Structure formats: structure tokens, C-alpha cells
Amino acid sequence: MPNTKPQVTIVNAETGEEIIRDANAEELKQIAKDEADHKARIAKIEAKEIAKQAILDRIGLTADEAKLILG
């Protein structure tokens, strides 16, 4: 059965030795927080793009036309 837990890789810069192990509870908590933050950033970007497109649709311009006008 394959390992489904997130893995942590630690590399010793002097020797090049790599240690790969399962993430501990604190690391799992940070991974979950990072994923939630990433999803929130993506949602914010998508909402902004939808709002921009709604404005362009309302005034009847394409994104390329708006870029030409705005420089």
C-alpha cells in the first residue's frame, strides 16, 4: 500500500544526505494552513477577474480593446 501521508525532505547542504520522512503533526497543520491560504488567494484572484469581465461586458469591450485604451 502506498504512503498517503505528506512527506518532508531534509537535505544536509554540506554532505548532500537526504532524509525523507512523514510530516509530523505541526507540519501537517502548517500544510493545511498553507493550502487554505492558497485557495483563498486563488478565489480572490478569480473574483477580481469575474468583476473585470462583468465591467467589460457591461461597456461592450473585449479585454484586448480595454488594454489598447488603457495603454
C-alpha positions as CSV (number, residue, x, y, z in Angstrom):
1,M,0.0,0.0,0.0
2,P,1.5,3.4,-1.0
3,N,2.2,6.0,1.7
4,T,-0.6,8.7,1.5
5,K,0.8,11.0,4.3
6,P,2.7,14.1,3.1
7,Q,6.4,13.6,3.1
8,V,9.1,16.0,4.3
9,T,12.6,16.0,2.7
10,I,15.5,17.3,4.7
11,V,18.8,17.9,2.8
12,N,22.1,18.3,4.6
13,A,23.8,21.1,2.4
14,E,27.3,20.0,3.4
15,T,27.0,16.3,2.8
16,G,24.1,16.1,0.3
17,E,22.5,13.5,2.6
18,E,18.7,13.4,2.2
19,I,16.2,12.3,4.8
20,I,12.6,11.7,3.7
21,R,10.0,11.2,6.4
22,D,6.3,11.5,7.2
23,A,5.3,15.0,8.2
24,N,4.7,15.4,11.9
25,A,1.5,17.0,13.4
26,E,2.9,20.5,13.4
27,E,4.0,20.2,9.8
28,L,0.6,18.8,8.8
29,K,-1.1,21.7,10.5
30,Q,1.1,24.2,8.5
31,I,0.5,22.3,5.3
32,A,-3.3,22.6,5.8
33,K,-2.9,26.3,6.6
34,D,-0.8,26.9,3.5
35,E,-3.4,25.1,1.3
36,A,-6.2,27.1,2.8
37,D,-4.3,30.4,2.2
38,H,-3.6,29.4,-1.3
39,K,-7.2,28.6,-2.0
40,A,-8.3,31.9,-0.6
41,R,-5.8,33.8,-2.8
42,I,-7.0,31.9,-5.9
43,A,-10.6,32.7,-5.0
44,K,-9.8,36.4,-4.6
45,I,-8.0,36.5,-8.0
46,E,-10.9,34.7,-9.7
47,A,-13.4,37.0,-8.1
48,K,-11.4,40.0,-9.4
49,E,-11.2,38.6,-12.9
50,I,-15.0,37.9,-12.9
51,A,-15.7,41.5,-11.8
52,K,-13.4,42.9,-14.5
53,Q,-15.1,40.8,-17.1
54,A,-18.5,42.0,-15.9
55,I,-17.4,45.6,-16.4
56,L,-16.1,44.9,-19.8
57,D,-19.3,43.1,-20.8
58,R,-21.4,46.0,-19.5
59,I,-19.5,48.6,-21.6
60,G,-19.2,46.3,-24.6
61,L,-15.4,45.9,-24.8
62,T,-13.1,43.0,-25.0
63,A,-10.1,42.6,-22.8
64,D,-7.8,43.4,-25.7
65,E,-9.7,46.6,-26.5
66,A,-9.6,47.7,-22.9
67,K,-5.8,47.2,-22.9
68,L,-5.4,49.3,-26.0
69,I,-7.4,52.1,-24.5
70,L,-5.7,52.0,-21.1
71,G,-2.2,51.7,-22.6
